[in-house]
Amino acid sequence: MRYFVTGEQQRKSLLNTVVLMFLGYIVLLWLSNGLMYFHHMTLMPESVISYYLGSEENFIPPRSYQGMLEVSHFHLFAMGMLIVTLTHLMLMTDVSVRLKIWLNSLIYISALADEAGGWLVRFVHPLFAYFKIGAFILLEFSLAALLIVIILSLIRARTQK
């Protein structure tokens, strides 16, 4: 009863719309993340190695420690905020607890692995290029899965009014 007296049913619809618009921006972020990756590298280990270690024949300098640190500094904060926001939204959906735990774990692990991958290629061993590629793919798929779960849950909630 309180739900109708206080007008919460109206605010829920508005909140639902605002969150869906926010998720539209996140879908664009997801897309641009993939485009940026493929602007610099491919899914071939040689291109990842060339990007991080440089290539004399292509006149590509190796990534510097300071440059990588600046990128990581921003990425760790931004990805952390994005992931905590998306996982918080997912926790409010009606999907199973098992799926929530699985997706929550997967997104945090893949984001950290993606960030660590470049460092491992640059400063540990070039064969970590395979790790970097796998981490990127896992991050993109886990972000997509998270977005799909939240968007479908919100759309379903709108149609069940």
C-alpha positions as CSV (number, residue, x, y, z in Angstrom):
1,M,0.0,0.0,0.0
2,R,2.8,2.4,0.9
3,Y,4.1,1.9,-2.6
4,F,1.0,3.6,-4.1
5,V,0.4,6.2,-1.4
6,T,4.0,7.6,-1.6
7,G,4.0,7.5,-5.4
8,E,7.0,5.1,-5.6
9,Q,5.5,3.3,-8.7
10,Q,6.0,6.6,-10.6
11,R,9.6,7.1,-9.4
12,K,10.5,3.5,-10.2
13,S,9.5,4.0,-13.8
14,L,11.6,7.2,-14.0
15,L,14.5,5.6,-12.3
16,N,14.3,2.6,-14.7
17,T,14.4,5.0,-17.6
18,V,17.4,6.9,-16.3
19,V,19.3,3.7,-15.7
20,L,18.5,2.4,-19.2
21,M,19.8,5.7,-20.6
22,F,23.0,5.3,-18.5
23,L,23.4,1.8,-19.8
24,G,23.1,3.1,-23.4
25,Y,26.2,5.2,-22.7
26,I,28.0,2.2,-21.2
27,V,27.2,0.1,-24.3
28,L,28.9,2.9,-26.3
29,L,31.9,2.7,-23.9
30,W,32.0,-1.0,-24.4
31,L,32.0,-0.6,-28.2
32,S,34.7,2.2,-28.1
33,N,36.9,0.0,-25.8
34,G,36.9,-2.7,-28.5
35,L,37.5,-0.2,-31.2
36,M,40.5,1.3,-29.4
37,Y,42.0,-2.1,-28.8
38,F,41.7,-3.0,-32.4
39,H,43.1,0.4,-33.5
40,H,46.4,-0.5,-31.7
41,M,46.5,-4.3,-31.8
42,T,44.8,-7.4,-33.2
43,L,44.1,-10.7,-31.6
44,M,47.5,-12.0,-32.9
45,P,50.2,-12.2,-30.2
46,E,52.7,-10.5,-32.5
47,S,50.7,-7.3,-32.7
48,V,50.4,-7.2,-28.9
49,I,54.1,-7.8,-28.5
50,S,54.8,-5.0,-31.0
51,Y,52.5,-2.6,-29.3
52,Y,54.1,-3.1,-25.8
53,L,57.7,-3.9,-26.7
54,G,57.9,-1.7,-29.8
55,S,59.0,-2.5,-33.4
56,E,62.0,-1.1,-35.1
57,E,60.8,-2.0,-38.6
58,N,57.4,-0.1,-37.9
59,F,59.1,2.7,-36.0
60,I,57.0,1.9,-32.8
61,P,58.8,2.7,-29.6
62,P,58.2,0.5,-26.6
63,R,55.6,1.5,-24.0
64,S,57.3,3.5,-21.2
65,Y,56.9,2.7,-17.5
66,Q,55.6,6.2,-16.9
67,G,53.1,6.0,-19.8
68,M,51.8,2.7,-18.7
69,L,51.6,3.9,-15.0
70,E,49.5,6.9,-16.1
71,V,47.1,4.7,-18.1
72,S,46.8,2.2,-15.3
73,H,46.2,4.9,-12.7
74,F,43.2,6.1,-14.7
75,H,42.0,2.7,-15.8
76,L,42.0,1.2,-12.3
77,F,39.9,4.0,-10.9
78,A,37.5,4.3,-13.9
79,M,37.0,0.5,-14.4
80,G,36.6,0.1,-10.6
81,M,33.8,2.7,-10.6
82,L,32.2,1.3,-13.7
83,I,32.3,-2.3,-12.4
84,V,31.0,-1.4,-8.9
85,T,28.1,0.6,-10.5
86,L,27.2,-2.2,-12.9
87,T,27.5,-5.0,-10.4
88,H,25.4,-2.9,-7.9
89,L,22.7,-2.6,-10.6
90,M,22.9,-6.3,-11.3
91,L,22.4,-7.1,-7.6
92,M,19.0,-5.5,-7.8
93,T,17.9,-7.7,-10.7
94,D,15.9,-10.9,-10.3
95,V,18.5,-13.2,-11.8
96,S,19.7,-16.1,-9.6
97,V,22.2,-15.5,-6.9
98,R,24.5,-18.1,-8.5
99,L,24.6,-16.0,-11.7
100,K,25.2,-12.8,-9.8
101,I,28.2,-14.3,-7.9
102,W,29.6,-15.8,-11.1
103,L,29.3,-12.6,-13.2
104,N,30.5,-10.4,-10.3
105,S,33.6,-12.5,-9.9
106,L,34.2,-12.8,-13.6
107,I,34.1,-9.0,-14.3
108,Y,36.5,-8.1,-11.5
109,I,39.0,-10.8,-12.4
110,S,38.8,-10.0,-16.2
111,A,39.3,-6.2,-15.6
112,L,42.3,-6.8,-13.4
113,A,43.7,-9.4,-15.8
114,D,43.3,-7.0,-18.7
115,E,45.1,-4.2,-16.9
116,A,47.9,-6.6,-15.8
117,G,48.3,-8.2,-19.2
118,G,50.1,-5.2,-20.8
119,W,52.5,-4.9,-17.8
120,L,53.3,-8.6,-18.0
121,V,54.0,-8.4,-21.8
122,R,56.2,-5.3,-21.3
123,F,58.1,-6.2,-18.2
124,V,58.0,-10.0,-17.7
125,H,57.8,-11.9,-21.0
126,P,56.4,-11.5,-24.5
127,L,54.4,-14.7,-24.3
128,F,52.1,-13.0,-21.9
129,A,50.6,-11.6,-25.1
130,Y,48.3,-14.6,-25.1
131,F,47.2,-13.8,-21.6
132,K,46.5,-10.1,-22.6
133,I,44.4,-11.2,-25.6
134,G,42.5,-13.7,-23.4
135,A,41.9,-11.1,-20.7
136,F,40.7,-8.6,-23.2
137,I,38.2,-11.1,-24.8
138,L,37.0,-12.2,-21.3
139,L,36.6,-8.5,-20.2
140,E,34.6,-7.6,-23.3
141,F,32.3,-10.7,-23.0
142,S,31.8,-10.4,-19.3
143,L,30.9,-6.7,-19.7
144,A,28.5,-7.5,-22.5
145,A,26.9,-10.3,-20.4
146,L,26.6,-7.9,-17.4
147,L,25.0,-5.2,-19.6
148,I,22.6,-7.7,-21.2
149,V,21.5,-9.1,-17.9
150,I,20.8,-5.6,-16.5
151,I,19.1,-4.3,-19.6
152,L,16.9,-7.3,-20.1
153,S,15.9,-7.2,-16.4
154,L,15.0,-3.5,-16.6
155,I,13.0,-4.0,-19.8
156,R,11.2,-7.0,-18.3
157,A,10.4,-4.8,-15.2
158,R,8.9,-2.1,-17.5
159,T,6.7,-4.5,-19.4
160,Q,5.4,-6.2,-16.2
161,K,3.7,-3.0,-14.9
